[in-house]
Amino acid sequence: MKGKRLGKGRELVLTPAQRDKLLACTTGRGGYQSLCRHIYDSIREKDGKLVALVYEADMERIEKAAARDDQGTWQDLCREILAANP
C-alpha cells in the first residue's frame, strides 16, 4: 500500500470550508478517517489556493465513494470536491 501511495498524484483545490469539513472527518467511526487524514495532511497553499495532493490509491477510494449512493459527511464532501475539480 505504501508504494502505491507514492505513485501518481492528483492536485485538488479545496475551499477553506471544505478543508474544515475534511478535518472534521479525520475523527469518529467508519473506517474513512485515515483516508481523510492523508488528504488533510497533504494540503498546502499554492498560488493563494488550498491544494491537496491525493495519491492514486486514495483517489481510487474517493472516486468509488463518490460514485456510490452512500450518504454521509465524507461521501458528500468527496462528491463536492470532485465536482469542483473536473
GISULRA-V267294 format. One line per field, one symbol per residue. psi: psi as a letter, one per 20 degrees, with the letter a starting at -180 (. if undefined). A space follows every 50 residues. Layout:
psi->???
This chain:
psi->ggghhibprppppqrhhhggggghiirbqijighghgggghipqpokjqp ppoorgghhghghghhhrjpprghggggggghhim.
